[in-house]
């Protein structure tokens, strides 16, 4: 799976979570902070899961 596809799916997930939090009445600052944290987690997991195999191994 490519990194761009993984990150696109994670961005859709973050958008859904943020929308749900806004509808629930959570302050926008907390939604933004949580979204940035989730984006960082998504990038780290995306890089680790889509890393190519070492051809010399």
C-alpha angles and dihedrals in degrees: 000000000000123000093238092055092047092048092047091055091047091050090053089050092050090049091054093048092047092049091050092050093050091049089049090056101251111156115262093238092060091046090052093048092049091048092053091049091049090048090054092049090048092052093049093048092043092054093047095047097044098042111129123243118259106252093211093059 
